[in-house]
Amino acid sequence: MKRINLSLVIVFALLIGLSGCMDSDGPDDTAKVKENETAIENYLKTDSLGSKAIRDSSGLYYITRVANPNGQLAKRGDAATIKYTGYLLDGTKVVSSTVDSKTTFTFPVEGYLFWGGIERGIFLMKTGEKATFFLPFYLASGNVDKVNIPAYSPIRLEVEFIQTRSEVQQIDEFIAKKNYKNFERTSDNLIIIRSNQVTGDTIKAGEAVKVKYVGKLLDDVKFDEGTSSFTTSSGGTIAGFDRALRKLRKKEKAIIIFPSALGYGKTGRGDKILPYAPLQFEIEVLAD
């Protein structure tokens, strides 16, 4: 699923909180909003469960197909995994989570990178549930033509909510998968797995060090590598990296893992690091 542009995020936010602000979007868009609503309501008359559809304050309509009262709710910053297939209201299939041999789609909850209908809809489900979402254009592909989605198209999205995992759960699963046994864990979930043992004092605050590093996501996709000099506690690098350095010694090697609160937080960094992404680094503190 492609990222939504900033203007659609703004429209989405306005619609949730200020339904009367639609006039500022111009007469064409305002007319299309009403047109979408009418088209969705007409479609619902043809659905056997259409009378059970609920209209959310954002303008999204949804029908719960399979309920799971004991399922989990998504929380901000979670990695939510879903299966989805999207159609125009005439039945034309236009999007799917089946891409590059994958069958599911995982995204950071409230990362605001993807369709507004997905960002909102995930809070209307629990894990194990299936639902149909009817998305007006401003919660889907928007007001410009895409490769296979005409401008202003309402979308029917069939969604199954597979799982949701907090950052700590993601880190714990990664540690278990890698079979890391001997590691240190701080109260803010900085993990240090030492590859060798070195005696002497740990690196102090304000100390200049040279570090060789490789940065990866928890799926082992590399986003950065190099050799750089840092002065600890100077704000020259992200908090997790800096705190880990101050627990190491020169000539020491380690794998460090930490949540986004010690990394790039709710904004991420560019296209490589999504919001709320836990990170891992392989680091070696070089000798003087």
C-alpha positions in Angstrom: 0.0 0.0 0.0 1.5 3.3 -1.0 2.1 6.2 1.4 -0.4 8.9 1.6 0.7 12.5 0.9 0.7 15.2 3.6 -2.3 17.0 2.3 -4.4 13.9 2.7 -3.2 13.4 6.3 -4.3 17.0 7.0 -7.7 16.4 5.4 -8.1 13.2 7.4 -7.3 15.0 10.6 -9.7 17.8 9.9 -12.5 15.5 9.0 -12.3 13.6 12.3 -12.3 16.7 14.5 -13.9 19.4 12.4 -16.5 18.2 10.0 -17.5 21.7 9.1 -14.1 22.5 7.6 -14.7 20.7 4.3 -15.7 23.9 2.5 -12.1 25.0 2.7 -11.1 22.2 0.4 -13.0 23.7 -2.6 -16.3 23.1 -4.2 -15.1 20.2 -6.4 -13.7 18.2 -3.4 -16.8 19.0 -1.3 -19.1 17.7 -4.0 -17.0 14.6 -4.4 -17.2 13.9 -0.7 -21.1 13.9 -0.9 -20.9 11.8 -4.1 -18.7 9.2 -2.4 -21.0 9.0 0.6 -24.0 8.4 -1.7 -22.2 5.8 -3.7 -21.1 3.9 -0.5 -24.6 4.1 0.9 -26.1 2.7 -2.3 -23.6 -0.1 -2.3 -24.5 -1.0 1.2 -28.1 -1.6 0.1 -26.8 -4.5 -2.0 -24.8 -6.1 0.8 -26.5 -8.7 3.0 -25.0 -7.1 6.1 -25.2 -3.5 4.8 -27.8 -2.6 7.4 -25.2 -3.3 10.1 -22.7 -0.9 8.7 -21.4 1.7 11.1 -20.3 5.2 9.9 -17.3 6.4 11.7 -16.8 10.1 12.5 -14.1 10.2 9.8 -16.6 9.3 7.1 -15.5 5.7 6.9 -18.1 3.0 6.9 -17.4 -0.5 8.2 -19.0 -3.9 8.7 -17.5 -6.5 11.1 -17.6 -9.8 9.3 -15.9 -12.0 11.9 -15.8 -10.8 15.5 -13.3 -11.7 18.1 -14.2 -10.1 21.5 -11.1 -11.5 23.1 -8.7 -10.1 20.5 -6.2 -7.4 21.2 -6.6 -3.7 20.3 -3.9 -1.9 18.5 -1.9 0.8 20.4 0.0 3.8 19.1 3.5 2.7 18.1 2.6 -1.0 17.7 3.5 -3.0 14.5 0.1 -4.0 13.3 -0.1 -6.8 10.7 -3.1 -7.2 8.4 -4.2 -8.9 5.2 -6.2 -6.7 2.8 -7.6 -6.5 -0.6 -9.2 -3.4 -2.1 -11.7 -2.9 -4.8 -13.5 -0.1 -6.6 -17.2 -0.2 -5.9 -17.7 -1.8 -9.3 -15.7 -4.8 -8.1 -12.4 -4.0 -9.8 -9.5 -5.2 -7.7 -7.0 -2.4 -7.2 -4.8 -3.1 -4.2 -3.7 -6.1 -2.2 -1.3 -7.1 0.6 0.0 -9.8 -1.6 3.1 -8.1 -3.0 6.6 -9.6 -3.6 5.5 -13.1 -2.4 4.2 -11.6 0.9 0.7 -12.2 2.0 0.5 -9.7 4.9 1.2 -6.0 5.4 2.8 -4.6 8.6 2.7 -0.9 9.5 3.4 1.4 12.5 0.2 2.3 14.2 -0.3 6.1 14.0 2.8 6.4 11.9 0.6 8.2 9.4 2.4 6.9 6.3 -0.4 5.1 4.5 -4.0 5.5 3.6 -6.0 7.3 6.3 -8.7 4.6 6.2 -6.1 2.0 7.3 -4.7 4.4 10.0 -8.2 4.9 11.4 -9.6 1.5 10.7 -7.1 -0.4 12.7 -8.6 1.1 15.9 -12.0 -0.3 14.9 -10.9 -3.9 15.0 -9.3 -6.5 17.3 -6.9 -9.2 16.3 -8.6 -12.2 14.8 -11.3 -10.1 13.3 -12.3 -9.5 9.7 -14.1 -6.4 8.5 -15.1 -4.5 5.3 -14.2 -0.9 5.2 -15.7 1.5 2.8 -13.3 4.4 2.3 -14.2 7.8 0.7 -11.5 9.1 -1.5 -9.8 11.3 1.1 -9.2 8.2 3.3 -8.0 6.1 0.3 -6.1 7.1 -2.9 -7.0 10.7 -3.0 -8.1 13.2 -5.5 -5.6 12.5 -8.3 -5.5 9.6 -10.8 -3.2 6.7 -9.8 -2.1 3.8 -12.0 -5.3 1.7 -11.5 -7.4 4.0 -9.2 -9.2 6.9 -10.7 -9.2 10.2 -8.8 -11.9 10.6 -6.1 -12.6 6.8 -6.0 -14.3 5.3 -2.9 -12.7 2.0 -2.0 -14.1 -1.2 -0.5 -11.3 -2.8 1.6 -11.5 -6.3 2.9 -9.3 -6.5 6.0 -8.2 -9.3 8.4 -6.3 -8.1 11.5 -3.6 -10.7 12.1 -1.6 -9.4 15.1 -0.3 -6.4 16.8 3.1 -6.2 18.6 4.6 -3.6 20.9 8.2 -2.6 20.3 9.2 -4.6 23.4 7.5 -7.6 22.0 9.2 -7.1 18.6 12.6 -6.9 20.4 11.9 -10.0 22.5 10.9 -11.9 19.4 14.1 -10.8 17.6 16.3 -11.9 20.6 14.5 -15.3 20.7 14.9 -15.8 16.9 18.6 -15.0 17.1 19.0 -17.2 20.2 20.8 -14.5 22.1 21.4 -15.8 25.6 23.8 -13.5 27.5 22.7 -10.0 27.2 22.2 -6.9 29.4 18.9 -5.0 29.5 18.4 -1.6 30.9 15.1 -0.2 32.3 14.4 1.6 29.0 15.0 -1.6 27.0 18.4 -0.9 25.6 19.9 -4.4 24.9 23.6 -5.1 24.8 25.1 -8.4 23.6 28.8 -8.3 23.9 30.9 -10.2 21.4 34.1 -10.0 23.4 35.3 -9.1 26.8 37.7 -6.2 27.5 38.9 -5.0 30.8 39.3 -1.4 31.9 37.0 1.6 32.4 33.9 2.1 30.3 33.7 5.1 28.0 32.9 8.3 29.9 30.5 11.1 29.1 32.2 13.7 26.9 34.8 11.2 25.7 35.7 11.1 22.0 35.6 7.7 20.4 35.9 6.2 17.0 33.3 3.5 16.1 32.8 1.1 13.3 29.1 0.3 12.9 26.4 -1.4 10.9 22.8 -0.3 11.5 19.9 -2.6 10.7 16.1 -2.9 11.2 14.9 -6.0 13.1 14.3 -7.8 9.8 18.0 -7.5 9.2 17.6 -4.9 6.4 20.7 -2.6 6.5 20.1 1.1 6.6 23.5 2.5 7.4 27.1 1.5 8.0 30.5 3.3 8.3 33.2 4.4 10.7 32.7 7.6 12.5 34.0 9.6 15.5 31.6 10.6 18.3 31.8 12.6 21.5 29.5 10.9 23.9 26.7 12.8 25.6 27.1 15.6 23.1 23.9 15.0 21.2 25.9 13.9 18.1 24.0 10.7 17.7 20.7 9.0 18.8 20.2 8.2 22.4 20.3 4.4 22.2 23.7 4.5 20.4 25.1 7.0 22.8 24.0 5.2 25.9 25.3 1.9 24.6 28.7 3.5 23.9 29.0 4.6 27.5 28.5 1.0 28.7 31.3 -0.3 26.5 35.1 -0.1 26.5 37.6 0.6 23.7 38.3 -2.5 21.5 34.9 -3.9 22.6 32.4 -5.3 20.1 28.7 -5.7 20.7 25.3 -5.9 19.1 22.9 -3.3 20.6 19.1 -3.2 20.2 16.8 -0.4 21.3 13.2 0.9 20.8 12.3 3.9 18.8 12.2 6.1 22.0 16.0 5.8 22.0 16.1 6.0 18.2 14.1 8.0 15.6 10.8 8.0 17.5 7.5 8.7 15.9 8.9 10.4 12.8 11.4 7.8 11.7 14.2 8.8 9.2 13.5 9.1 5.5 12.3 6.1 3.6 14.5 3.5 5.4 13.4 3.9 9.0 9.7 4.0 9.6 8.1 5.7 12.6 8.3 3.6 15.9 11.0 1.3 14.5 13.2 -0.6 16.9 16.8 -0.7 15.7 19.9 -2.9 16.0 23.5 -2.0 15.5 26.7 -4.1 15.2 29.4 -1.9 16.7 33.1 -2.0 17.4 34.7 0.7 19.5 38.1 1.2 17.9 41.4 1.8 19.8 43.0 5.2 19.7 
